[in-house]
Amino acid sequence: MSLYQELREKYHVFRYRSYEVSVENNEIIIKYHFEIEGLSEFAPSWRFGLAGHDFHELMENKTFLDLVFNLGMVELISYWKIACPKKVEILAGSLNEKQLEWWKELYFYGLGEFFYTNGIELDAQGFMNMVSLGTKNPGKEAPLKDAKGCLVPIGGGKDSVVSVELLRSIGEEAKCYIINPRGATINTTVAGKFAKEDVIVSKRTLDKRMIELNAKGFLNGHTPFSAIVAFSATIAAYLHGLQYIVLSNEASANESTVLGSTVNHQYSKSFKFEKDFHEYEAEFLKTGTYYFSLLRPLSEFQIARYFARCTSYHDIFRSCNVGSKEDKWCGHCPKCMFVFFILSPFISHERLCGIFGADMVNDASMIPVMEQLTGVVEEKPFECVGSRDEVNTAICMTIHQLEEAGEELPVLLKHYKKSEQYAEFSRRENHFFTGYDKDNLLPEKFAELVRKNCCMA
């Protein structure tokens, strides 16, 4: 019997019991109460700025309370996966059948990597029986009126920088949204010269009992963090009266991580999730906000080309998960290698080595990582990286530029020239600069902004 089967047999029920909302020092504090029957209780929490609201009025606001309840629905994923109980009881609020199916689909596909890496095979219906046992929130619905401006979630990487600078180029009012600020996210707002009042912060605290159980060998793995961003950013936008929640997810986030499967590390960054969330918000939350990704029509190439011009951010942006706690690029992981490759056609080799603190393309130990990124092996790294075609095209462009300049090729690029990928992609026409993916939710003024600034040859 596998660990997954053993835990499901032993721990049958997960409960989303309740949530509490309080206020302290102009901060809204939300505490959730989850339970795996027979194992442990959990009480993760969130904090949001009160943003000038009367707290007692908020507690009579059904729209706000529905947002709080639904954030708990996405938060519970991290705790359910500890033992994957067969039954999930929702007592903290009420969900209709359509909502229950929506959440089950998010859990199933959002945990695709978790199931895959833990060797768990199951079907979309049988993995969970979710039942709604709670009551609807009281109060009146209160959608935003006269909302305006943009809220841009900031992760510290190049993509959100491009979104911020595109919006700034047309004078669009924009505020930044950060969950648990760290060096790169704070530095992005500093480099972008955002005033303190234009940086909206929330604080998420995990229950230490989950971490302790993970350390004891219970099930662990990737959860759809961008879904957490979606629900929490909607709370922040609602509290601050902002109309648009502007994500920075590109077209290549739709590509599966494991070739020929639905397993996608970036599922909650995919257009499917974006569209699903957009529709869920409009039908069930009704906040008056509009959720979309500004960069959805674009390739990583177009984003990298635009970012290359944003020089004030080059020394401070970070998207390496390995080095995130120390706010640095580790220089040895797939994410570092991908960002190095995709920027190589636009930023000099010497400058990139200075940014990353490592000459990755002269490090022979990185060849297996390159082969994952370029499709020599079918499974891409479980990281937020671009499509296989984009990586191959970027490498071929870099080789061409270096050879045209009469420079010696780095070790990895010499190795790559012997591959089938080079033979194929060196002859392909590069369509990534002019493409515009029509599967997007951009309002027309933003669509025109993206086409004008990023889709030219």
N, C-alpha and C positions, 0 to 999 in steps of 0.2 A: 504493500500500500504506500502510495506517495505521501509526502508531507501535506500536500494540498488536500488529498482525500482524508487523511488522518485528522486534520484540523476541522474540516467540514463535518465529519462524523461526530467530533467531540463538542464543537461549538456551533449550535444550530441557528441561533438568532442574533441578529444585530438590531439595535433599537436607536432611532434618533428621537430621544426622549423629549427634549425641550430646549429652549434658549432663553437667556435673560438679557435684558438691555438696561444699562444704567448710564449715568453720566458723572464724570469727575474731571475737574480742571478743564472744562470746555472740550472734553473728549467723550464720544459715545463709546461705551464698552459693551461688546457683545460676547457672551460666554455661551458656548454650546455644550450640550450634555448628550453624549453617546454611550452606548454600552454593548459589549459583546457578552452575552449571557454566560455566566460561569467562568469568565476570564478576567475582564477588567472594565472599569468605567473610564471615560475620557472627557476632558473639559478644555478643549482648545478655545482660543479667544481672538478677537479682532478689536482694533481701536480705529476710529475715524474722528476727524475734527467735527465739532458741532456745527461749524460754518454759520453761526449767527441764528440758528433755529431755536425755537422754544421747545425744550425737550418734552414737555407734557403734550404739546400739540403733535409732536412726532409720534408719540405713543398712541395717539388716536388716529394716526394716518395709516390706512390700510396699505397703500402703495409702499410706504417705507417698511412696514412690518413684513409684507410679502417679500421684499428684497432681502431682508434679514433672514427670513426662513429659507429662501432659496440659496443664499450663500452657504447656509448650513448643509443643504443638499449636496453641494459640490465639495464642501469641506469633509464630509463624512467618508469620501472615497479613500482617503489616506488611512482611515481607521478600519474600515470594512476589510481592506485587502490583507490585514494582519492574519486573518483566519478564513476569510471568504465564506462567512456563514450563508447557508442556503436561503434563509428567510430574512428580509429586511422590513422592519415595522417602522412606519413613519407616524409618530405620535405628536410631533411638534407643530403640525399644520396639516392642511388638506390638499391632496392632489387628485385630479380626475384621471380617468383611464388614459387619455392622450398624454398627459404629463408624465404618468408612470412609465409609459412606453418611451417617451423622450429621454427620461433619465436613465432607463436601462440601456438604451442605445449609446448614450454618452459613456456610461460606465464600461460597457463591453468594448467599444472601439477605443476609448480613451485609455483603457488598461491593456490594449493589445500587446504592447511591449512587455508589460508585467507578466501577462499570461505566457507569452512566447519564451521569455528568458527563464521562467520558472518551469518550463516544460508542461504547461497546463493546456490540455485540449478540451474545448467545450463549445456549446452552441449558444447563440445570442439569446435564446429564450430560457434554456435550462440552467444557466449559471446562477440565476437569482430569482426568487419569488418576492417581489416587492408589494407591500400592501399599505394603503393609507388608512390610518385609524384616528387621525386628529380632526380638528374642526377648523373652519375658515377663520382667518384673522378678522377681528372686529374693525369698526371705523369706516371711513369713507375713502374711496379712491381719490388720489390727488395728483394727476399727471402734471408735469411742468407746463407752465404757460409762459410764452415769450422767452423760451430758453434760447441761448446763443453761445457761440464760442465752442472751442474744442478741448477735449481732455486727451492727452497723449501719454499712454503708459510708457515709461522709460525703463529699459532693462540694462542699459550701460553699453550696448553694442552699436554697430554702425547703422542698423535699420531705423531705429527710433530717431537717430540724429537726422537721417535723410527726411523723415516725416516732419520733424520740427522745422528744418530749414526750408522745405518746400512750402509749408504753411506760412512761415515768416516772409517768404518772397512775395506773397500777395497780401500781406498785412492782416492775415487771419488771426483773430484773438485765440491764443493757445495757452493752456496750462499743462504742467507736467504732473503725471501720477506715478508715485513710487511706493512699492510695498517693501517695508523693512529696508530703509536706505543703507547703502554701502558706498565704498569709495567711488566706483565707476558711475553709479547713478547720480550721486551728489555732484561729482566732477562734470558730468554732462550738463547739468543745469547751470553750473558755474560758467563753463565754457560757452554755453548758450545765452549767458547774461540774463537769466530769468530772475525776476524779483522774488523775494522770499514768499510773498503772498500768492505767487503764481506756481508754487510747488506744493502740490497736495499729497500728503503722506498718509498711508495707513500702516498699521503694525499688526502682523500676524504672529501668534504664538502657538506653537505646537505643544501638545501634551507630552510631557517627558515620559509618561508610561508607554507611549507608542515607541519611542526611541529605545526604551529599556527592553521591550518585547522583541524589537528588531535585533537587538544585540544578543538576545537569548536564542535566536534562530527561527523566529516566526517569519512568515512570508513578508517579503519586502521587494520594492521595485518602483519603477517610474509611474507617476500619476500625471494626469493632464493638467499641468500647472496653468496653461493659458486659459483654461476654463475658469479657474479661480480668479485670474486676472479679469476675465469678462464680467463675472458677477460682482466682484468687489469694485471694479472701476465704474460699474453702473450705479452702485451706491454712492460713490464719490461724486460722479457727475450729477446725480439727482440732488444731492445735498448742496452742491455749488451752482445749481441752475445752468449746467452746461448742456448744449444740445447734442454735440457729436462726440462719440468715443472713438478715437482714431487709432486703430491698431497699425502695426508695421510688419504684417506678414505677407510674404511674396508668393508668387505662383508656384515655385518649386516645393513649397511646404506640402503640396498635395501628393507628392511622389512617395510611394511606400518605401519603408526602410528595408524590408525583406522582399526581394524581387518576386513578383507573381502572387503576392499576398495582400491582405488589408492591414498588415502590421505596419503602423506608421508612428515613429517617435514624435512626429509633429502633428498628430491628429487634431489636437485642439487649436492648432494654427492653420489647419486646412480650410479651404473654402466651404467644404461640407459643414464643418462645425460653425463657421462664421454665419452661414445662411441659416442653419438650424437655430443658433442662438438669437439671431436677428428676429426670426419668426416667433420664437418662444417669448421673447421680450414684448413684442408687439401684441401677442394674444393674451399672455398671462400676467405680465408685469405692468405694462401700460404706463411706463414712466414718462414718456415724451422725449426720451433720448433716442439716438440713432447710432447703432454700432456697425462699424465697417473697417476694413483695412485699406488704408490709402495706397499701399504698395502692392496690393493683390494683382493688378494687371502686369506687374513688372517681373523681369528676370533678375537673378542675382547680379548679372552683368550690368544691367542698367543702374541698379542700386550702388554697386561698387564704383562705377564710373562717376556717379553724382557725389558719392561720399569722398572720393579722391580729391574733390575740390574743397571739401570742408576741413581744411588743414588745421584749424584751431582745435579740432577734436582728436587728431591723430595720435597724440601722446597719451590721451586719457581714456579712450574707449576700451572696453574689455568685454569679451563674451566667452571666456574660457571657464568652464565649470570647475576644472581641476584646481585652477589658481584663484578662484573667486574669493575664498576666505582671506587670501593675502592680497587681493586686488591686483593680480598680475596675470600675464600670459605664461602658462607653464612651458610652452615651446615644444611640447612632445605629444600632445593629444590630437585626435582627429579634428576637433573644432579649431584649434590653432592652425593646423595644416590647411583646412578648408579656407579660412579667412585669408591666410597668406597667399594661397593659390588664386583666389578670386580677385584679390587686389593687385596681383603681380603684373597684369597688363597695363595698370594705370599708375602704379607707384614704383619707384626704382627699387632694385634688389637691396641696395645698401640701406635705403630708408626703411624698408620693411624689416630688415634685420635689426635695425635700431628700435623700431616699434615693439617687436616681439622679443627682443633680447636673445635671439637665437637664429642661426642660419639653418633652418629646417631642411631646405632643399639640398644642403651639402651634408646631411646626416643620413647615412645609409640605413640606420635603424628605423627610419621612417618609411622605408619602401613598403612594408605591409599595410601601413595606414593609407598611403597613396593608392595602393591597389584596391583597398576598400572603397575609397572615394571615387575611383574611376571606373568601377564595375568589373575589374578583373575577377573579383569574388562577388557573389550575388548579394551578400548582405552588407548594406551600408553601415557605417558606425551609428550607434544609437545616440545621435547628437543632432542639433538643429543645423544641418548642412544642406547645401544646394543639391540640385539634381546631378546625376552622373554625367549627363551630356554637357552641363555647364562647366563642371570641373575639367573634363577632357578638353573642351574648347579653350578654357583659360590657360591650361598648360601649353597647348599648341600655339596659342598667340604669344605666350612668353618665350617659348623656344624660338619662334620666328623673329621676334624683336631682338633677342640676344644674338642670334646668328647674323642678322642683318647689321648689327652694330659691331660684329667681329669679336664678340666676347665668348669666352669659354663657357660651356654649359655646366651648371652645377651637377652634382652626383645623381640626384634623383631624376633630373631631366635627361641626362645621358641614358639612364636605365629606361625611362619612359619611351625614348625614341625607338627602342627595340620591340615595343609592344604592338599588339594588334590594334589597340586603341589609337595609337599615334598614326598607324597606317590608315585608319578610317577617318579620324577627326581632322587630320592635317589637310584632307582633301575636301572636307565639308564646308559649305558656305555658312558663315556665322549669321544667324538670324536673330540672335539674342538682343541686339541693340535696338531694333526697330519694332519688336513685338509688343502687342498689347492684348492681354488675356481678357476676353469679354465676360468671363465668369467672375463678376465682381459686383459690389453693392455701392460703388462710388456715386454720390450725387453729382450732377453734371458739372458744377463749378470745380469740383475736385478732380473729376475725370479730365477736364480740359487742362488743369494745372499739371497733371501727371503726363499727359500726351505731349504738351508743349515743352516740358523740361527734361523728360527722360526717354522719349521714344523716337528721337532723331538719330539718323545714321551718323 
